[in-house]
Every structure is written in structure tokens, then in C-alpha cells.
Amino acid sequence: MFWNKIKIFIKRNWIAITISVLIIISIILPLFYLSTIEANTRRYIIGINMASMPWMLIQTIIFVGLLYFLHFGGGFSKFKKTKIKAENVNVRFSEIIGLEQAKREAWEVVQLIKDRKKVKRIGGKIIKGVLLIGPPGCGKTMLAKAVATESGVPLLSVAGSEFVEIFVGVGASRVRKLFSQARDIAKIHGGCIIFIDELEVIGRRRILYDAFGGGSETNSTQNQLLVEMDGLNDEDVNVVVFGATNAIEDILDEALLRPGRFDRKIFVGRPNLFEREQIFAYYLSKIKYDPSIDIPRLARKAVYKTPAEIENIVKEAALIAARNNREMVIYEDIVAAIERIELGFAHKIVMTEQERNLTAYHEAGHLVVLYLTHPTRDVFKVSILNRGGLLGVVHSIPKDELYTQNRESLLASIRVSVSGYVCEKIKYQTTSDGSNEDLKNATAIAHKMIWELGMGENYVANFSVVPKNAISPEITTKLNTEMLDIIKNEMDEAEKILRKNWEIVEEFVRLLLKKDELEYDEIVEVFESYKKKLS
């Protein structure tokens, strides 16, 4: 171990050592020569050399510096400090909330790093690369840190963007230096983990025919990464590369994904309901909060939220509580934080009475149809305050964690989108440009249903993969007619629902004009009161 450290020190600092030796020799020899000549000649030689020395040094530094930068990449190929010791990372698997499946798979990697000799005795090979795939903010970086901590080996952390430069060859030089550093560390500590965040920056499919040469730098960087991961050297060291990306796997080059490189994939996804409860409890424990807060209810309202988003919600809630001079965070602060993050800051704008009434009817139409008919979404809040350029909004959330939508759910989304338009028409016998985004959304869903999802009456096919000039005008006309029929049918359905429940619509308009915003509990209370009245 000691001799390895000495060898690595000499390997890394051979330039400095060589220069030091040369400087010592260049001082001793002239001193010996000057001691053999007479005093006047000695003073003359020293004076001339001292006067010319600054210019000689400046010229030498400029010449050597430019030569080094141009031929060897120089400072361009240097990284910032990337080595992180295992004890400084200090993230344990027990501290990572959720990600149970991902943690199980990552623990296997920990065992392989620890039991390297045992694996080799059997005849197996240590894995070279692990690809962490998943949405941003789900814990990919933390998982890599936990693997380093549990394995007891140092972590080299870099981002894919650090390899990208305008100078061709610099990225490849940085890859070489990174892996050289990792191999040296592995010799001392028994292993090393390289963590490359934003892998898609250098790992996307290579451009093989580029007329302008724009992809040459990325190609050369990726080629060097492929060579280093192959381990084409005489050093048998334990280096494992973790790559993280939130892009789809298909954009990565096939050579990166083949066996021997990133051949093990771990999906780091969004937390489920139980995990969201744990995450809310964890981040709330870091602040002062009202113990009566219903954490399971918060978890149900945060469907599809990532751990990073939940942390942001709690932090924003703490800021809101502080602005309101409260000593602790209450449930309303967290609800306000969710709204502010998702919908933007609410502010009043001066509108005419007619325009304000029109907005209230528009949002009430959305609200009633959504609450009564949508099978997978629930109302969170309704507002006629300006948020993000919108005059009003009905904020809905998923009822359950669903990863597919059936035909009924898609039709319900169209129905809800057009219901604001329909409500305006029922009340005022005219419509406004406030329905622009709603109609755009309804048209997009209907188009996808007919053209891509095979949900039409006449054709079951995905026409998006067929060139447009290969589809006959007759088929195009039929498909577009079906798309328009879907929108028309859902408009008719929305009109029936609104006319049948017009008394409820009027009540919501009255409340919105009075309060500007209605929370979930207030909305449910209105529907429950009318249900009792009818029964």
C-alpha cells in the first residue's frame, strides 16, 4: 500500500519533481563556475544576467504556456475538485425514504464492490457500469452517494456538461484524467465509484455524418468513455461507473448500453402513496408544524410528486407561515404552498363586472362537470384570481396513481375542457377568447384518440407513424370527422349536465364573486347540501 502511494505521488507530480531537480542543478553549477573567476568579471556577469532575467522568464513562460495549452489541452482539461471521501458523503440506505426496489438493486452493487475477490474466484466479472434512470428530483444522486458510503470507497462526482468544450479533444482528455484518477484511488482504497450526472449530454447517439463537424467533440468524448469503460489497460482495479439521466433511454448510444458498460439499469421513480407519507413526515420533522396536520391527506394530494417537489412544498409552506407571523406551519400553509408552486402567485386585476361574472360562470362550468363526471380526477381548488396570465382556474388532482388512461377518462377530460365554453354560451348566448386553451386541449386529446390510440369507430391504427402523403384524402376526412364528432358529443353531454345542475352552477358563481377562491372542503359542502336538498 505504501509503495503504491509513492508510485502514485511520483506519477502525479513527476513534472514538479523534474523541474525542482533542474532548478537545483541550474543553481549549483553557475555558483561553482563563478567561484573560479576573478571578482570584477564575476560582478559583470551577475549584473548582465540579473538585468536580462525578467525578460527571459516572461518569454519562457509565454512560449511554454502556449505550447502546453495548444498541444495538450492544458488548463482546459482540468476538472474542479471532484473527489469525495466515503466518510464525507455519509448517506446510508436507511436514510433514503422510499425507493425500496431501487435500493434492493443498488445493494447488490454494494455487495459486488465489497466481495470483489469472491466474485473473481468463482470466475465472474465485476460490473463496470450502472445506469440510474428516472424523473428529476427522485434521488438518483443520493442513491449513488449511498452506494459509495455503504461500500466504503471514495466517490468521484462530475456532470456530463463538464466534458463539453468548444475545443475538440478536451472532453476526451478530461475522461482520460478522470479514469486515471479513479484507478489511482482504487489502488489505495480497494475501489472507486465514478458518478456522472446528466449522462445524456455526452451519451446521446453519436452523429456519424456531420457536414459541419459540430458533433466531433461529443463523439470523441463518448468514444473515450467507451474505451475507458472497456478497461483496455493492464491495471486490474475496482472502478464502477454510475450514470444518471432523466432522459428516455432510447436517446443514449447503443454502445453505452451493451454488456460490459452500462449493462445494469436501475429505475428511480416517483414515490407511491405510502412513501409520500414518509417523505412528508421526514421533511415536516425538520420544521415546527401543527401536530394536527393530516399527513396521509397531504400524501393523497401530492400524487406523482417527487421527493424534491415535496421538500420544496414544505420549505415554501414554512416561508408562508413566517410571512404570516405564525410560530408553526399549519395545514393551510401547505395547501397555499402547493397552489403557489403549481399555479403561480395569485393577484387581483381590475376587471369590469361583466368580465368578472363571465369568468365566474366559465370556472363554475369546469368545476361542476369535473366534480360530477370525471372518473380519475378530483377538484382541489377553484379561483377567479389571476394566476400566471389566466383569469381563473380550476385546479384538479388525480384521485389515484394511474399510469394509463382509458377511453372514458379521456372523454371526461374533453368534456371538462369544453364545459367552460358551454357554460358561457348557456348564460350569455355568446363565448369569449378565454376558452382558447381549453379548446386547444380538447382538440389535442380528441386528435390523439382517433389518429394514434385507435379509439375511433372506423379505423384501429396509429396513423402518426404513417407518412401524411401515404394516407388517402378519404381516410383523412373520416378521421377528422370522427375527431370533431367526439368534441361535439362531449359538448352536448356537458350542456345536459350543466342545465340539469344549473342551480349548483349559480351557487358557485355567487360564492366565487363573493370570495374569489373556494377550497376543496367548501366545494364539497355545496355539493353535499344540494344532494340533501334533492333527497
RODO-2510 file (C-alpha; in nm, 4 decimals, decimal comma):
residues 535
     n   res          X          Y          Z
     1     m     0,0000     0,0000     0,0000
     2     f     0,2864     0,2382     0,0962
     3     w     0,4749     0,1797    -0,2300
     4     n     0,1539     0,2287    -0,4267
     5     k     0,1158     0,5704    -0,2634
     6     i     0,4785     0,6600    -0,3504
     7     k     0,4333     0,5486    -0,7126
     8     i     0,1108     0,7434    -0,7490
     9     f     0,2727     1,0545    -0,5934
    10     i     0,5611     1,0366    -0,8424
    11     k     0,3225     0,9654    -1,1298
    12     r     0,1075     1,2674    -1,0488
    13     n     0,3921     1,5076    -0,9636
    14     w     0,6730     1,3993    -1,1967
    15     i     0,6717     1,7341    -1,3745
    16     a     0,7128     1,9273    -1,0492
    17     i     0,9845     1,6851    -0,9305
    18     t     1,1752     1,7156    -1,2597
    19     i     1,1563     2,0935    -1,2560
    20     s     1,2751     2,1047    -0,8942
    21     v     1,5794     1,8893    -0,9772
    22     l     1,6649     2,1016    -1,2820
    23     i     1,6365     2,4227    -1,0790
    24     i     1,8722     2,2860    -0,8117
    25     i     2,1259     2,1805    -1,0761
    26     s     2,0978     2,5143    -1,2592
    27     i     2,1807     2,6962    -0,9341
    28     i     2,4707     2,4770    -0,8157
    29     l     2,6656     2,4697    -1,1481
    30     p     2,6687     2,8502    -1,2057
    31     l     2,7730     2,9079    -0,8422
    32     f     3,0638     2,6674    -0,8844
    33     y     3,1686     2,8385    -1,2104
    34     l     3,1505     3,1898    -1,0601
    35     s     3,3661     3,0856    -0,7667
    36     t     3,6561     3,0084    -1,0057
    37     i     3,6761     3,3513    -1,1799
    38     e     3,8037     3,6934    -1,0580
    39     a     3,5788     3,9371    -0,8724
    40     n     3,5331     4,2092    -1,1436
    41     t     3,4373     3,9584    -1,4105
    42     r     3,2037     3,7866    -1,1668
    43     r     3,0209     4,1140    -1,0860
    44     y     2,9878     4,1967    -1,4556
    45     i     2,8397     3,8550    -1,5441
    46     i     2,5966     3,8653    -1,2493
    47     g     2,4817     4,2184    -1,3378
    48     i     2,4128     4,1352    -1,7043
    49     n     2,2228     3,8182    -1,6125
    50     m     2,0167     3,9857    -1,3412
    51     a     1,9129     4,2649    -1,5783
    52     s     1,8035     4,0255    -1,8546
    53     m     1,6478     3,7614    -1,6293
    54     p     1,2917     3,9080    -1,6053
    55     w     1,2554     3,9299    -1,9838
    56     m     1,3899     3,5771    -2,0272
    57     l     1,1438     3,4427    -1,7704
    58     i     0,8452     3,6208    -1,9273
    59     q     0,9327     3,4930    -2,2776
    60     t     0,9824     3,1391    -2,1500
    61     i     0,6520     3,1344    -1,9586
    62     i     0,4582     3,2661    -2,2596
    63     f     0,6191     3,0183    -2,5010
    64     v     0,5862     2,7099    -2,2785
    65     g     0,2346     2,8053    -2,1667
    66     l     0,1016     2,8482    -2,5206
    67     l     0,2715     2,5279    -2,6362
    68     y     0,1198     2,3324    -2,3472
    69     f    -0,2296     2,4716    -2,3989
    70     l    -0,2297     2,4153    -2,7748
    71     h    -0,0814     2,0675    -2,7814
    72     f    -0,2024     1,9053    -2,4606
    73     g    -0,5228     2,0824    -2,3643
    74     g    -0,3521     2,2481    -2,0681
    75     g    -0,5868     2,4012    -1,8165
    76     f    -0,8867     2,3298    -2,0389
    77     s    -0,8764     1,9626    -1,9485
    78     k    -0,8708     2,0191    -1,5728
    79     f    -1,1679     1,9355    -1,3519
    80     k    -1,2777     2,1132    -1,0438
    81     k    -1,2192     1,9143    -0,7239
    82     t    -1,4374     1,6056    -0,7630
    83     k    -1,3119     1,3523    -0,5101
    84     i    -1,5483     1,2943    -0,2183
    85     k    -1,4404     1,0585     0,0579
    86     a    -1,6887     0,7927     0,1662
    87     e    -1,6994     0,9259     0,5235
    88     n    -1,7789     1,2759     0,3929
    89     v    -2,0692     1,1541     0,1769
    90     n    -2,2234     0,9794     0,4801
    91     v    -2,5581     0,8827     0,3216
    92     r    -2,6898     0,5467     0,4412
    93     f    -2,9528     0,3330     0,2700
    94     s    -3,1622     0,3576     0,5872
    95     e    -3,1758     0,7362     0,5429
    96     i    -3,3227     0,7164     0,1920
    97     i    -3,7007     0,7222     0,2191
    98     g    -3,8880     0,5103    -0,0329
    99     l    -3,7136     0,3744    -0,3450
   100     e    -3,7344     0,0230    -0,1987
   101     q    -3,6920    -0,1577    -0,5305
   102     a    -3,4099     0,0743    -0,6412
   103     k    -3,2352     0,0288    -0,3048
   104     r    -3,2533    -0,3506    -0,3341
   105     e    -3,0887    -0,3408    -0,6751
   106     a    -2,8275    -0,0884    -0,5606
   107     w    -2,7458    -0,3039    -0,2560
   108     e    -2,6415    -0,5835    -0,4914
   109     v    -2,3868    -0,3436    -0,6411
   110     v    -2,2559    -0,2675    -0,2905
   111     q    -2,2061    -0,6381    -0,2261
   112     l    -2,0266    -0,6824    -0,5570
   113     i    -1,7873    -0,3989    -0,4737
   114     k    -1,7216    -0,5421    -0,1274
   115     d    -1,6923    -0,9081    -0,2357
   116     r    -1,4845    -0,8459    -0,5467
   117     k    -1,2327    -1,1208    -0,4696
   118     k    -1,5062    -1,3760    -0,4029
   119     v    -1,6729    -1,2977    -0,7359
   120     k    -1,3419    -1,3311    -0,9211
   121     r    -1,2677    -1,6656    -0,7525
   122     i    -1,5929    -1,8006    -0,8920
   123     g    -1,4939    -1,6742    -1,2344
   124     g    -1,7422    -1,3872    -1,2569
   125     k    -1,6669    -1,0307    -1,3574
   126     i    -1,7310    -0,7150    -1,1614
   127     i    -1,9895    -0,4891    -1,3214
   128     k    -1,8467    -0,1845    -1,4952
   129     g    -2,1450     0,0475    -1,5115
   130     v    -2,4850     0,1143    -1,3539
   131     l    -2,7394     0,3401    -1,5242
   132     l    -2,9815     0,5271    -1,2971
   133     i    -3,2930     0,6269    -1,4917
   134     g    -3,5868     0,8317    -1,3678
   135     p    -3,7511     1,1737    -1,3419
   136     p    -3,5526     1,4621    -1,1909
   137     g    -3,5703     1,5029    -0,8159
   138     c    -3,6320     1,1354    -0,7332
   139     g    -3,2991     1,0590    -0,5616
   140     k    -3,0557     0,9281    -0,8254
   141     t    -2,7602     1,1271    -0,6881
   142     m    -2,8441     1,0326    -0,3291
   143     l    -2,8604     0,6644    -0,4251
   144     a    -2,5114     0,6820    -0,5801
   145     k    -2,3811     0,8509    -0,2632
   146     a    -2,5386     0,5778    -0,0505
   147     v    -2,3656     0,3078    -0,2573
   148     a    -2,0309     0,4847    -0,2034
   149     t    -2,0935     0,5175     0,1722
   150     e    -2,2059     0,1575     0,2226
   151     s    -1,9180     0,0292     0,0084
   152     g    -1,6662     0,2409     0,1986
   153     v    -1,4985     0,3685    -0,1196
   154     p    -1,4430     0,7263    -0,2460
   155     l    -1,6788     0,8871    -0,4972
   156     l    -1,5732     1,0958    -0,7969
   157     s    -1,8661     1,3147    -0,8954
   158     v    -1,8847     1,5029    -1,2285
   159     a    -2,1584     1,6335    -1,4571
   160     g    -2,1870     1,5498    -1,8255
   161     s    -2,1724     1,9206    -1,9097
   162     e    -1,8175     1,9406    -1,7650
   163     f    -1,6893     1,7339    -2,0584
   164     v    -1,8289     1,9674    -2,3251
   165     e    -1,5952     2,2333    -2,4638
   166     i    -1,5528     2,4267    -2,7862
   167     f    -1,2060     2,2740    -2,8346
   168     v    -1,2143     1,9266    -2,9900
   169     g    -1,0231     1,6742    -2,7800
   170     v    -1,0585     1,8494    -2,4438
   171     g    -1,3576     1,6356    -2,3394
   172     a    -1,1718     1,3142    -2,4238
   173     s    -0,8707     1,4401    -2,2277
   174     r    -1,0930     1,5013    -1,9251
   175     v    -1,2345     1,1486    -1,9484
   176     r    -0,8805     1,0057    -1,9518
   177     k    -0,7812     1,2123    -1,6484
   178     l    -1,0984     1,1172    -1,4609
   179     f    -1,0471     0,7439    -1,5082
   180     s    -0,6752     0,7716    -1,4366
   181     q    -0,7562     0,9427    -1,1089
   182     a    -1,0210     0,6786    -1,0288
   183     r    -0,7780     0,3913    -1,0930
   184     d    -0,5174     0,5514    -0,8654
   185     i    -0,7745     0,5953    -0,5875
   186     a    -0,8988     0,2373    -0,6334
   187     k    -0,5459     0,1033    -0,5785
   188     i    -0,5274     0,2779    -0,2421
   189     h    -0,8844     0,2280    -0,1142
   190     g    -0,9736    -0,1012    -0,2842
   191     g    -1,2334     0,0572    -0,5119
   192     c    -1,3739     0,3801    -0,6518
   193     i    -1,7104     0,4973    -0,7858
   194     i    -1,7396     0,7488    -1,0680
   195     f    -2,0748     0,9272    -1,0728
   196     i    -2,1599     1,1053    -1,3999
   197     d    -2,4731     1,3185    -1,3730
   198     e    -2,6563     1,4322    -1,6896
   199     l    -2,5088     1,1384    -1,8810
   200     e    -2,7256     1,2195    -2,1855
   201     v    -2,5055     1,5261    -2,2557
   202     i    -2,2171     1,3035    -2,3684
   203     g    -2,4058     0,9746    -2,4066
   204     r    -2,6604     1,0616    -2,6755
   205     r    -2,6401     0,8773    -3,0088
   206     r    -2,3281     0,9687    -3,1998
   207     i    -2,3506     1,1779    -3,5163
   208     l    -2,1624     0,9775    -3,7761
   209     y    -2,2233     1,2032    -4,0752
   210     d    -2,1937     1,5682    -3,9728
   211     a    -2,1179     1,8038    -4,2597
   212     f    -2,0144     2,0916    -4,0306
   213     g    -1,8260     1,8929    -3,7660
   214     g    -2,0464     2,0115    -3,4782
   215     g    -2,0677     1,6636    -3,3225
   216     s    -1,6951     1,5854    -3,3358
   217     e    -1,6246     1,6926    -2,9775
   218     t    -1,9162     1,4919    -2,8306
   219     n    -1,8259     1,1891    -3,0427
   220     s    -1,4612     1,1920    -2,9346
   221     t    -1,5611     1,2344    -2,5682
   222     q    -1,8055     0,9441    -2,5866
   223     n    -1,5550     0,7248    -2,7728
   224     q    -1,3011     0,7839    -2,4953
   225     l    -1,5645     0,6960    -2,2334
   226     l    -1,6393     0,3700    -2,4167
   227     v    -1,2695     0,2800    -2,4286
   228     e    -1,2152     0,3585    -2,0587
   229     m    -1,5179     0,1534    -1,9531
   230     d    -1,3847    -0,1411    -2,1538
   231     g    -1,0830    -0,1387    -1,9257
   232     l    -0,8290    -0,1748    -2,2049
   233     n    -0,5250    -0,1430    -1,9765
   234     d    -0,3025    -0,3630    -1,7679
   235     e    -0,4368    -0,2360    -1,4342
   236     d    -0,6858    -0,4673    -1,2629
   237     v    -0,8714    -0,2215    -1,0399
   238     n    -1,2232    -0,1988    -0,8995
   239     v    -1,3830     0,1064    -1,0686
   240     v    -1,7628     0,1213    -1,1101
   241     v    -1,9279     0,3974    -1,3139
   242     f    -2,2730     0,5269    -1,2152
   243     g    -2,4512     0,7292    -1,4814
   244     a    -2,7702     0,9265    -1,4086
   245     t    -3,0162     1,0562    -1,6653
   246     n    -3,3766     1,1753    -1,6675
   247     a    -3,3948     1,1443    -2,0461
   248     i    -3,5512     0,8430    -2,2125
   249     e    -3,3138     0,5506    -2,2508
   250     d    -3,3584     0,5425    -2,6296
   251     i    -3,1594     0,8623    -2,6852
   252     l    -2,8427     0,7041    -2,5408
   253     d    -2,5965     0,5443    -2,7791
   254     e    -2,6344     0,1664    -2,8110
   255     a    -2,2633     0,1148    -2,7477
   256     l    -2,3028     0,2604    -2,3973
   257     l    -2,5801     0,0164    -2,3111
   258     r    -2,4202    -0,3040    -2,4318
   259     p    -2,2962    -0,5686    -2,1813
   260     g    -1,9695    -0,4648    -2,0188
   261     r    -2,0609    -0,0968    -1,9968
   262     f    -2,3894     0,0368    -1,8566
   263     d    -2,5347    -0,3130    -1,8544
   264     r    -2,7234    -0,2799    -1,5241
   265     k    -3,0173    -0,0385    -1,5142
   266     i    -3,1925     0,0842    -1,2007
   267     f    -3,5165     0,2794    -1,2362
   268     v    -3,5528     0,5503    -0,9716
   269     g    -3,9191     0,6520    -0,9978
   270     r    -4,1704     0,8716    -0,8185
   271     p    -4,2763     0,7597    -0,4697
   272     n    -4,6057     0,5794    -0,4049
   273     l    -4,8701     0,6871    -0,1514
   274     f    -4,7016     0,5206     0,1486
   275     e    -4,3605     0,6607     0,0532
   276     r    -4,5037     1,0120     0,0097
   277     e    -4,6403     0,9933     0,3640
   278     q    -4,2920     0,9036     0,4887
   279     i    -4,1323     1,1851     0,2883
   280     f    -4,3811     1,4454     0,4153
   281     a    -4,3241     1,3233     0,7732
   282     y    -3,9452     1,3427     0,7264
   283     y    -3,9370     1,6993     0,5925
   284     l    -4,2038     1,8232     0,8341
   285     s    -3,9917     1,6873     1,1212
   286     k    -3,7248     1,9429     1,0258
   287     i    -3,9598     2,2388     1,0911
   288     k    -4,2168     2,3390     1,3529
   289     y    -4,5614     2,2285     1,2380
   290     d    -4,9105     2,1800     1,3726
   291     p    -4,9369     1,8173     1,5012
   292     s    -5,2980     1,8044     1,3820
   293     i    -5,1887     1,8189     1,0156
   294     d    -5,3282     1,5138     0,8353
   295     i    -5,0141     1,3793     0,6655
   296     p    -5,1928     1,0931     0,4792
   297     r    -5,4289     1,3536     0,3313
   298     l    -5,1303     1,5591     0,2136
   299     a    -4,9817     1,2487     0,0545
   300     r    -5,3064     1,1882    -0,1370
   301     k    -5,2986     1,5469    -0,2639
   302     a    -4,9378     1,5051    -0,3821
   303     v    -4,9929     1,2256    -0,6357
   304     y    -4,6967     1,1955    -0,8801
   305     k    -4,4885     1,4447    -0,6748
   306     t    -4,1163     1,3691    -0,6451
   307     p    -3,9232     1,3886    -0,3152
   308     a    -3,7618     1,7131    -0,4327
   309     e    -4,1051     1,8634    -0,5044
   310     i    -4,2354     1,7579    -0,1626
   311     e    -3,9316     1,9139     0,0047
   312     n    -3,9961     2,2334    -0,1913
   313     i    -4,3624     2,2352    -0,0803
   314     v    -4,2626     2,2100     0,2881
   315     k    -3,9991     2,4838     0,2513
   316     e    -4,2472     2,7134     0,0755
   317     a    -4,5063     2,6433     0,3489
   318     a    -4,2504     2,7474     0,6134
   319     l    -4,1898     3,0751     0,4275
   320     i    -4,5650     3,1419     0,4051
   321     a    -4,6060     3,0748     0,7797
   322     a    -4,3188     3,3132     0,8577
   323     r    -4,4694     3,5871     0,6390
   324     n    -4,7980     3,5452     0,8270
   325     n    -4,6182     3,5767     1,1645
   326     r    -4,7046     3,2230     1,2754
   327     e    -4,4839     3,0176     1,5046
   328     m    -4,5545     2,6922     1,3228
   329     v    -4,6721     2,5641     0,9839
   330     i    -5,0421     2,4811     0,9618
   331     y    -5,2352     2,2806     0,7018
   332     e    -5,3476     2,5939     0,5149
   333     d    -4,9826     2,6982     0,4663
   334     i    -4,9044     2,3693     0,2913
   335     v    -5,2130     2,3993     0,0697
   336     a    -5,1106     2,7567    -0,0180
   337     a    -4,7582     2,6337    -0,0970
   338     i    -4,8912     2,3682    -0,3376
   339     e    -5,1038     2,6308    -0,5120
   340     r    -4,8222     2,8824    -0,5383
   341     i    -4,5797     2,6268    -0,6815
   342     e    -4,8255     2,4745    -0,9304
   343     l    -5,0405     2,7741    -1,0241
   344     g    -4,8205     3,0735    -0,9542
   345     f    -4,8762     3,3749    -0,7317
   346     a    -5,2377     3,4963    -0,7177
   347     h    -5,3138     3,8644    -0,7616
   348     k    -5,6219     4,0677    -0,8345
   349     i    -5,6598     4,2644    -1,1539
   350     v    -5,9207     4,5282    -1,2227
   351     m    -6,1992     4,3779    -1,4381
   352     t    -6,5408     4,5054    -1,5360
   353     e    -6,8365     4,3491    -1,3577
   354     q    -6,9435     4,1725    -1,6773
   355     e    -6,5984     4,0245    -1,7350
   356     r    -6,5737     3,9068    -1,3746
   357     n    -6,9165     3,7419    -1,3972
   358     l    -6,8200     3,5721    -1,7252
   359     t    -6,5024     3,4335    -1,5641
   360     a    -6,7012     3,3031    -1,2661
   361     y    -6,9507     3,1203    -1,4919
   362     h    -6,6655     2,9782    -1,7019
   363     e    -6,4858     2,8329    -1,3970
   364     a    -6,8114     2,7134    -1,2375
   365     g    -6,8850     2,5193    -1,5573
   366     h    -6,5492     2,3440    -1,5372
   367     l    -6,5950     2,2774    -1,1665
   368     v    -6,9417     2,1177    -1,1830
   369     v    -6,8657     1,8886    -1,4785
   370     l    -6,5296     1,7858    -1,3309
   371     y    -6,6683     1,7023    -0,9870
   372     l    -6,9747     1,5163    -1,1134
   373     t    -6,8372     1,3197    -1,4086
   374     h    -6,4594     1,2778    -1,4182
   375     p    -6,3646     0,9223    -1,3095
   376     t    -5,9963     0,9813    -1,2267
   377     r    -5,9556     1,3461    -1,1213
   378     d    -6,0867     1,5452    -0,8249
   379     v    -6,1235     1,9180    -0,7581
   380     f    -5,8546     2,0776    -0,5409
   381     k    -5,9495     2,4442    -0,5675
   382     v    -6,1341     2,6936    -0,7888
   383     s    -6,0302     3,0561    -0,8284
   384     i    -6,1159     3,3656    -1,0326
   385     l    -5,7927     3,5418    -0,9337
   386     n    -5,5255     3,5991    -1,1959
   387     r    -5,2557     3,3307    -1,1859
   388     g    -4,9841     3,3002    -1,4479
   389     g    -5,1802     3,5056    -1,7016
   390     l    -5,5038     3,3083    -1,6540
   391     l    -5,8114     3,4985    -1,5362
   392     g    -5,9346     3,1948    -1,3433
   393     v    -5,8525     2,8307    -1,2834
   394     v    -5,9986     2,5034    -1,1594
   395     h    -5,7113     2,3135    -1,0033
   396     s    -5,7622     1,9361    -1,0139
   397     i    -5,5543     1,6475    -0,8838
   398     p    -5,5522     1,2731    -0,9657
   399     k    -5,7699     1,0573    -0,7403
   400     d    -5,5320     0,7604    -0,7665
   401     e    -5,1892     0,6789    -0,9025
   402     l    -5,2746     0,5679    -1,2552
   403     y    -5,0236     0,5136    -1,5329
   404     t    -5,2713     0,4623    -1,8173
   405     q    -5,5939     0,6350    -1,9240
   406     n    -5,8907     0,4531    -2,0746
   407     r    -6,1343     0,5926    -2,3294
   408     e    -6,3827     0,7063    -2,0646
   409     s    -6,1183     0,9063    -1,8795
   410     l    -6,0015     1,0784    -2,1994
   411     l    -6,3595     1,1624    -2,2985
   412     a    -6,4168     1,3062    -1,9498
   413     s    -6,1083     1,5279    -1,9903
   414     i    -6,2507     1,6610    -2,3187
   415     r    -6,5892     1,7158    -2,1533
   416     v    -6,4320     1,9135    -1,8682
   417     s    -6,2220     2,1201    -2,1107
   418     v    -6,5231     2,2351    -2,3159
   419     s    -6,7572     2,2839    -2,0184
   420     g    -6,6391     2,6392    -1,9504
   421     y    -6,7143     2,7326    -2,3116
   422     v    -7,0565     2,5662    -2,2874
   423     c    -7,1407     2,7418    -1,9598
   424     e    -7,0619     3,0827    -2,1111
   425     k    -7,2898     3,0023    -2,4052
   426     i    -7,5798     2,8885    -2,1835
   427     k    -7,5659     3,2049    -1,9721
   428     y    -7,4779     3,4737    -2,2283
   429     q    -7,5602     3,3105    -2,5660
   430     t    -7,2056     3,4015    -2,6697
   431     t    -6,8468     3,2911    -2,5923
   432     s    -6,5090     3,4570    -2,5280
   433     d    -6,1453     3,4030    -2,6158
   434     g    -6,0937     3,2733    -2,2604
   435     s    -6,1772     2,9267    -2,3967
   436     n    -5,8754     2,9242    -2,6286
   437     e    -5,6535     2,6948    -2,4174
   438     d    -5,9493     2,4727    -2,3229
   439     l    -6,0417     2,4093    -2,6861
   440     k    -5,6790     2,3528    -2,7760
   441     n    -5,6521     2,0863    -2,5047
   442     a    -5,9801     1,9181    -2,6088
   443     t    -5,8744     1,9101    -2,9744
   444     a    -5,5331     1,7634    -2,8886
   445     i    -5,6885     1,4801    -2,6839
   446     a    -5,9514     1,4008    -2,9479
   447     h    -5,6887     1,4031    -3,2242
   448     k    -5,4675     1,1631    -3,0301
   449     m    -5,7592     0,9291    -2,9580
   450     i    -5,8518     0,8975    -3,3265
   451     w    -5,5153     0,9313    -3,5018
   452     e    -5,2899     0,7447    -3,2568
   453     l    -5,4813     0,5373    -2,9995
   454     g    -5,7264     0,3539    -3,2262
   455     m    -6,0306     0,4796    -3,0324
   456     g    -6,2376     0,5686    -3,3368
   457     e    -6,5299     0,3820    -3,4919
   458     n    -6,3806     0,3135    -3,8360
   459     y    -6,0056     0,2528    -3,8040
   460     v    -5,7855     0,0945    -3,5376
   461     a    -5,4342     0,2134    -3,6188
   462     n    -5,1662     0,4597    -3,5160
   463     f    -5,1569     0,6933    -3,8129
   464     s    -4,8804     0,9083    -3,6593
   465     v    -4,6192     0,6578    -3,7873
   466     v    -4,7543     0,6730    -4,1423
   467     p    -4,6285     0,9500    -4,3750
   468     k    -4,9078     1,2003    -4,4332
   469     n    -4,8809     1,1690    -4,8104
   470     a    -4,9440     0,7933    -4,7744
   471     i    -5,2865     0,8473    -4,6123
   472     s    -5,5665     0,8882    -4,8638
   473     p    -5,7866     1,2026    -4,8512
   474     e    -6,0904     0,9825    -4,7813
   475     i    -5,9315     0,8304    -4,4689
   476     t    -5,8097     1,1724    -4,3524
   477     t    -6,1608     1,3144    -4,3876
   478     k    -6,3165     1,0258    -4,1927
   479     l    -6,0602     1,0524    -3,9132
   480     n    -6,1048     1,4285    -3,8779
   481     t    -6,4831     1,3909    -3,8853
   482     e    -6,4658     1,1366    -3,6011
   483     m    -6,2397     1,3724    -3,4052
   484     l    -6,4867     1,6605    -3,4435
   485     d    -6,7781     1,4311    -3,3563
   486     i    -6,6122     1,3396    -3,0267
   487     i    -6,5758     1,7072    -2,9326
   488     k    -6,9345     1,7818    -3,0389
   489     n    -7,0748     1,4859    -2,8411
   490     e    -6,8884     1,5878    -2,5261
   491     m    -7,0095     1,9470    -2,5638
   492     d    -7,3674     1,8180    -2,5823
   493     e    -7,3073     1,5998    -2,2761
   494     a    -7,1571     1,8924    -2,0831
   495     e    -7,4580     2,1072    -2,1722
   496     k    -7,7002     1,8431    -2,0386
   497     i    -7,5091     1,8161    -1,7097
   498     l    -7,4877     2,1938    -1,6629
   499     r    -7,8563     2,2575    -1,7426
   500     k    -7,9599     1,9789    -1,5070
   501     n    -7,7417     2,1224    -1,2270
   502     w    -7,7770     2,4934    -1,3112
   503     e    -7,8818     2,5777    -0,9553
   504     i    -7,5432     2,4473    -0,8333
   505     v    -7,3641     2,6481    -1,1045
   506     e    -7,5386     2,9671    -0,9885
   507     e    -7,4437     2,8957    -0,6261
   508     f    -7,0753     2,8532    -0,7155
   509     v    -7,0855     3,1752    -0,9213
   510     r    -7,2308     3,3586    -0,6208
   511     l    -6,9610     3,2236    -0,3884
   512     l    -6,6779     3,2943    -0,6324
   513     l    -6,7892     3,6534    -0,6837
   514     k    -6,8023     3,6906    -0,3060
   515     k    -6,4795     3,5079    -0,2052
   516     d    -6,2699     3,4904    -0,5280
   517     e    -6,1494     3,1397    -0,4317
   518     l    -6,3053     2,8214    -0,2935
   519     e    -6,1171     2,5389    -0,1215
   520     y    -6,1942     2,1673    -0,1547
   521     d    -6,3953     2,1473     0,1687
   522     e    -6,6136     2,4432     0,0641
   523     i    -6,6754     2,2858    -0,2778
   524     v    -6,7752     1,9501    -0,1294
   525     e    -7,0037     2,1242     0,1193
   526     v    -7,2004     2,2880    -0,1646
   527     f    -7,2479     1,9589    -0,3494
   528     e    -7,3458     1,7769    -0,0294
   529     s    -7,6035     2,0424     0,0621
   530     y    -7,7707     2,0156    -0,2803
   531     k    -7,7635     1,6371    -0,2613
   532     k    -7,9531     1,6523     0,0696
   533     k    -8,1979     1,9042    -0,0754
   534     l    -8,2753     1,6734    -0,3687
   535     s    -8,3140     1,3699    -0,1451
***
